Amino acid sequence: MKGSDMMKKIVVFGANGPTGRLLVRQALDRGYAVTAVTRHPAAFPIRDEGLKVLAGDVYDPTSVEIAVEGQDAVLSTLGVPFSRKPIRVYSEGMGNIIPAMKKSGVRRLVCVSSSATDTQSGPHGGFFFEKVLQPFVVEVIGKTLYQDMRRMETLVRESELDWTIVRPSGLFDTPEVTPYKMAETYLSSKFTSRADLAAGMLQLLADNRSCQKIMAVGTYAVQPSFISLLWREGIAKKA
């Protein structure tokens, strides 16, 4: 049975981000009725008869409740660039999403985190990557971001919902979905394409065996340069 047969109506938070837009498009192509939540609905680039674009903000509990009401599942691709300032969008956003789901009786949640929230789960690519590059990203330039992701993961795990936390590695763009891999908790991949991440989220949504599990998604068919990826996605990128 297809996921669209079991969970026809889904709401996507973070819908106007690069992964969120791919997720919305792929979900529509699979027959889901999608509500895309964004602070700037007029600027949302996708139009479809199965799509509802809703003005909302995860910091606003009332708008989150409105978005969640009547849905079969919630998907979150919330994301912000690295910053040395405190980051709170993941934990505060999820802190509003979870009560809204409980109030509306919506149980299924699939949300994006990062493999960098647990660097001890397994090796990701050699001495230099693991001892130099990864610690620099996780403990210096991305410290506040990953701290907040960990707070979000704690909220999700303690929620008693039918949750799946999805942990990609370094995100980059591919023109289409590749033969990505998924595994519980850990994969050795250093990279995950956004198209693969979106496809993986929809695959997990349709699989009840992924409930109450942390799932890793990795791309192997294409491998970008880590240094250029770090600059483009983490340092030079604007919100």
C-alpha positions as CSV (number, residue, x, y, z in Angstrom):
1,M,0.0,0.0,0.0
2,K,1.3,3.4,-0.9
3,G,2.0,6.1,1.7
4,S,-0.5,8.3,-0.1
5,D,-3.1,5.7,0.6
6,M,-2.4,5.5,4.3
7,M,-1.5,9.2,5.0
8,K,-3.1,11.3,2.3
9,K,-2.8,14.7,4.0
10,I,0.6,16.0,5.1
11,V,1.9,19.3,6.3
12,V,5.5,20.4,5.7
13,F,7.2,22.9,8.0
14,G,10.3,24.5,6.5
15,A,8.6,24.1,3.1
16,N,10.3,27.0,1.4
17,G,13.8,25.8,2.2
18,P,15.8,24.0,-0.5
19,T,14.9,20.5,0.9
20,G,11.4,21.5,1.8
21,R,10.6,22.6,-1.8
22,L,11.9,19.2,-3.1
23,L,9.8,17.4,-0.5
24,V,6.7,19.3,-1.4
25,R,7.2,18.6,-5.1
26,Q,7.9,14.9,-4.6
27,A,5.0,14.5,-2.3
28,L,2.6,16.1,-4.8
29,D,3.9,13.8,-7.5
30,R,3.1,10.8,-5.3
31,G,-0.4,11.9,-4.8
32,Y,-0.3,13.5,-1.3
33,A,-2.4,16.5,-0.5
34,V,0.2,18.9,0.9
35,T,0.0,21.9,3.1
36,A,3.3,24.0,2.8
37,V,3.9,26.3,5.7
38,T,6.0,29.4,5.0
39,R,6.3,32.9,6.3
40,H,6.2,34.2,2.7
41,P,3.4,32.3,0.9
42,A,3.3,34.6,-2.1
43,A,6.9,33.8,-2.9
44,F,6.4,30.0,-2.8
45,P,7.5,28.7,-6.2
46,I,5.2,25.6,-6.5
47,R,1.7,25.7,-7.7
48,D,-0.5,22.5,-7.8
49,E,-4.1,21.6,-7.3
50,G,-3.1,19.3,-4.5
51,L,-1.1,22.0,-2.7
52,K,-2.2,24.5,-0.1
53,V,0.3,27.2,0.8
54,L,-0.3,28.5,4.3
55,A,1.2,31.5,5.9
56,G,2.7,30.4,9.2
57,D,5.7,30.6,11.6
58,V,6.9,27.8,13.8
59,Y,7.6,30.4,16.5
60,D,3.8,31.1,16.6
61,P,1.9,28.3,18.4
62,T,-1.5,29.4,17.0
63,S,-0.3,29.3,13.3
64,V,1.2,25.9,14.0
65,E,-2.0,24.6,15.4
66,I,-3.9,25.9,12.4
67,A,-1.5,24.1,10.0
68,V,-1.6,20.8,11.9
69,E,-5.3,20.6,12.3
70,G,-6.9,17.9,10.1
71,Q,-3.6,16.5,8.8
72,D,-2.5,12.8,8.7
73,A,1.2,13.5,9.3
74,V,3.7,16.3,9.9
75,L,7.1,16.6,8.2
76,S,9.7,19.1,9.2
77,T,12.6,20.2,7.1
78,L,13.3,23.3,9.3
79,G,16.8,24.6,8.7
80,V,19.0,27.7,9.1
81,P,22.6,28.5,8.3
82,F,25.5,28.2,10.7
83,S,25.8,31.0,13.2
84,R,27.9,31.8,16.3
85,K,24.7,33.3,17.8
86,P,22.3,31.1,19.7
87,I,20.0,29.1,17.4
88,R,16.6,28.0,18.6
89,V,14.4,27.4,15.5
90,Y,14.7,23.6,15.8
91,S,13.9,23.2,19.5
92,E,11.3,26.0,19.7
93,G,9.7,25.1,16.4
94,M,9.4,21.4,17.5
95,G,8.3,22.7,20.9
96,N,5.2,24.1,19.2
97,I,4.7,21.4,16.6
98,I,4.5,18.5,19.2
99,P,1.7,20.1,21.4
100,A,-0.2,21.0,18.2
101,M,0.0,17.4,17.0
102,K,-1.2,16.1,20.4
103,K,-4.1,18.6,20.5
104,S,-5.2,17.6,17.0
105,G,-4.6,13.9,17.5
106,V,-2.0,13.7,14.7
107,R,0.6,11.1,15.6
108,R,3.0,10.6,12.7
109,L,6.0,12.9,12.6
110,V,9.1,12.7,10.3
111,C,11.7,15.4,11.0
112,V,15.2,16.2,9.7
113,S,18.2,16.4,12.0
114,S,21.8,15.7,11.1
115,S,24.4,12.9,11.4
116,A,26.6,15.6,13.1
117,T,24.4,15.4,16.2
118,D,26.1,12.1,17.0
119,T,29.6,11.9,15.7
120,Q,30.3,8.8,17.9
121,S,27.9,6.6,16.0
122,G,30.6,5.4,13.6
123,P,33.3,6.6,11.2
124,H,32.5,8.9,8.3
125,G,35.6,9.0,6.2
126,G,39.2,8.8,7.3
127,F,41.5,10.4,9.9
128,F,41.6,14.0,8.4
129,F,37.8,14.2,8.1
130,E,37.0,12.7,11.5
131,K,39.8,14.4,13.5
132,V,40.1,17.8,11.7
133,L,37.2,18.7,9.4
134,Q,34.3,17.2,11.3
135,P,35.3,18.6,14.7
136,F,35.8,22.1,13.2
137,V,32.3,22.0,11.7
138,V,30.5,20.4,14.7
139,E,32.3,22.1,17.6
140,V,33.2,25.5,16.1
141,I,31.3,26.9,13.1
142,G,28.1,24.8,13.6
143,K,28.2,24.5,17.4
144,T,25.0,26.4,18.2
145,L,23.1,24.8,15.3
146,Y,23.9,21.2,16.4
147,Q,23.3,22.0,20.0
148,D,19.8,23.1,19.1
149,M,19.3,20.0,16.8
150,R,20.1,17.8,19.8
151,R,17.5,19.7,21.9
152,M,15.0,19.1,19.1
153,E,15.8,15.4,19.0
154,T,15.3,15.1,22.8
155,L,11.9,16.7,22.5
156,V,10.9,14.3,19.7
157,R,12.1,11.2,21.4
158,E,10.2,12.1,24.6
159,S,7.0,13.1,22.7
160,E,5.4,9.6,22.7
161,L,4.4,10.3,19.0
162,D,5.0,8.0,16.1
163,W,8.2,9.8,15.2
164,T,11.1,9.2,12.9
165,I,14.2,11.4,13.1
166,V,16.1,11.5,9.8
167,R,19.8,12.2,9.9
168,P,21.4,13.1,6.6
169,S,25.1,14.0,6.3
170,G,26.5,17.0,4.4
171,L,23.7,18.3,2.2
172,F,24.2,19.1,-1.4
173,D,22.2,19.3,-4.6
174,T,21.7,16.7,-7.4
175,P,19.3,17.1,-10.4
176,E,17.4,14.0,-9.4
177,V,17.0,11.3,-6.8
178,T,20.0,8.8,-6.8
179,P,20.1,5.2,-5.5
180,Y,20.4,6.5,-1.9
181,K,20.8,4.2,1.1
182,M,19.1,4.2,4.5
183,A,20.0,2.5,7.7
184,E,19.0,2.7,11.4
185,T,21.1,5.3,13.3
186,Y,24.2,5.3,11.2
187,L,25.7,5.2,7.6
188,S,29.3,5.8,6.6
189,S,28.3,8.4,4.0
190,K,29.7,11.9,4.3
191,F,27.1,13.4,2.0
192,T,23.3,13.3,1.3
193,S,21.7,15.0,-1.6
194,R,18.6,17.0,-0.9
195,A,16.6,15.1,-3.5
196,D,17.6,11.8,-1.8
197,L,16.7,13.2,1.6
198,A,13.2,14.2,0.5
199,A,12.7,10.8,-1.1
200,G,13.9,9.1,2.0
201,M,11.5,11.1,4.2
202,L,8.5,10.0,2.1
203,Q,9.7,6.4,2.0
204,L,10.0,6.4,5.8
205,L,6.6,8.1,6.2
206,A,5.0,5.2,4.4
207,D,6.8,2.6,6.6
208,N,5.5,2.1,10.1
209,R,8.6,0.1,11.0
210,S,10.6,3.4,11.1
211,C,8.5,4.7,14.0
212,Q,10.4,5.6,17.2
213,K,13.7,5.2,15.2
214,I,16.5,7.4,14.1
215,M,17.3,6.8,10.4
216,A,20.4,7.8,8.4
217,V,20.2,8.7,4.7
218,G,23.3,8.7,2.6
219,T,24.2,9.4,-1.1
220,Y,27.0,7.4,-2.6
221,A,26.5,7.7,-6.4
222,V,27.7,11.4,-6.4
223,Q,30.4,12.8,-4.1
224,P,30.9,16.6,-3.9
225,S,34.0,18.3,-2.6
226,F,33.8,18.7,1.1
227,I,35.6,22.1,1.2
228,S,33.4,23.7,-1.5
229,L,30.3,22.2,0.2
230,L,31.4,23.6,3.5
231,W,31.8,27.1,2.0
232,R,28.7,27.0,0.0
233,E,26.3,25.5,2.6
234,G,27.8,26.6,5.9
235,I,29.8,29.7,5.6
236,A,28.8,31.7,2.5
237,K,25.1,30.8,2.6
238,K,22.6,33.4,3.7
239,A,19.3,32.7,5.5
